[in-house]
Amino acid sequence: MSTTLRTVEKVLSGEVQYLARSLLNIQPGDVVYLSASSTVYGRFTVGVVFITPRKHLNELLDKLNLPKVRVRGSYVTLIEVKNPTPCRAELTDLGLRPAPLRRLNSGEERMLNSLCQQLS
């Protein structure tokens, strides 16, 4: 998942416990690697996933006692961040390109997982 370095830092520090994005195909238990530009800085496991029409997002955030956010799209995916772990990898060194969110094939996932294990 490509995002800003500031967001990456907040996720890894535990300051951010949920991320809101336009509608995504993501499930509890998925591992999300966080990148800013072409560098992966960490990963987390997806906890609870909420999908809601954007017009109801603020109501959901209020119920969860979370701050308001702005997200584009008709529907919003609210993703719980579990077990944030720092790691570092240059996507271009691995032959990958930055992307807002995409599924990794098993080889790509093994490479990134290995790098994260080395730094944990």
C-alpha atoms as one frame of an Amber mdcrd trajectory, in Angstrom:
protein
   0.000   0.000   0.000   1.529   3.262  -1.099   1.027   6.174   1.291   2.917
   9.124   2.759   5.979   8.686   4.949   4.154  10.532   7.721   1.311   7.977
   7.622   3.829   5.113   7.605   5.504   6.555  10.710   2.161   6.947  12.490
   1.130   3.368  11.679   4.448   1.893  12.809   4.431   3.924  16.042   0.909
   2.724  16.880  -0.541   6.234  16.659  -2.797   5.178  13.766  -4.926   2.112
  14.454  -7.166   2.307  11.364  -6.569   3.346   7.762  -9.370   4.556   5.505
  -9.097   3.974   1.775 -11.375   3.906  -1.231 -13.079   0.560  -1.673 -10.484
  -2.228  -1.517 -10.556  -5.983  -1.808  -8.868  -6.732   1.508  -9.617  -9.281
   4.209  -8.759  -9.834   7.874  -5.448 -11.660   8.132  -3.974 -10.136   4.966
  -0.480  -8.668   5.355  -0.094  -5.122   4.051   3.347  -3.711   3.229   3.548
   0.071   3.625   5.548   2.030   1.091   6.316   5.681   0.501   7.746   6.423
  -2.940   9.659   3.273  -3.889  10.664   2.163  -0.378   8.829  -0.288   1.883
   9.095   0.847   5.501   6.932  -1.673   7.309   4.014  -4.033   7.324   0.931
  -4.849   9.358  -1.693  -7.548   9.568  -5.241  -6.546   8.697  -7.665  -6.837
  11.603 -11.323  -5.880  11.274 -12.423  -4.496   7.906 -15.407  -2.164   7.580
 -16.907  -1.262   4.216 -19.319   1.640   4.272 -20.787   4.208   1.923 -18.711
   7.377   2.181 -21.745   9.317   3.410 -21.814   7.058   6.534 -18.065   7.121
   7.226 -18.162   9.871   9.854 -20.910   8.044  11.741 -18.757   4.879  11.810
 -15.697   6.856  12.909 -17.727   8.441  15.723 -18.863   5.003  16.937 -15.236
   3.828  16.962 -14.090   7.068  18.618 -11.755   7.823  15.707 -10.891  11.190
  14.124 -12.588  12.296  10.910 -10.832  11.663   7.607 -11.473  12.503   3.970
 -11.555   9.711   1.404 -12.543   9.692  -2.249 -14.915   7.205  -3.766 -18.499
   6.167  -3.183 -17.529   3.447  -0.704 -14.789   3.410   1.915 -12.809   0.539
   3.405 -11.748   1.124   7.002  -8.864  -1.212   7.869  -7.771  -2.071  11.396
  -3.964  -2.116  11.785  -2.678  -5.070  13.825   0.946  -5.872  14.693   2.749
  -3.088  12.812   6.357  -4.098  12.124   9.123  -1.935  10.677  11.234  -3.206
   7.792  12.982  -1.665   4.834  13.250  -2.679   1.206  13.686  -0.826  -2.051
  10.906  -1.935  -4.385  12.981  -1.263  -7.482  15.755  -3.565  -6.151  13.141
  -6.300  -5.929  11.814  -5.584  -9.421   8.535  -4.165  -8.043   6.806  -0.862
  -8.719   4.997   1.272  -6.154   1.223   0.778  -6.261  -1.685   2.061  -4.152
  -2.552  -1.546  -3.308  -2.035  -4.798  -5.126  -1.736  -8.456  -4.234   1.785
  -9.857  -4.277   2.557 -13.173  -5.877   4.062 -15.792  -3.560   7.663 -15.045
  -4.620   7.290 -11.305  -4.037   5.666 -11.921  -0.676   8.480 -14.293   0.368
  11.122 -11.673  -0.542   9.431  -8.891   1.426   8.627 -11.184   4.341  12.267
 -12.302   4.513  13.456  -8.683   4.665  10.941  -7.852   7.396  11.996 -10.908
   9.430  15.653  -9.850   9.193  14.922  -6.414  10.660  12.439  -7.465  13.369
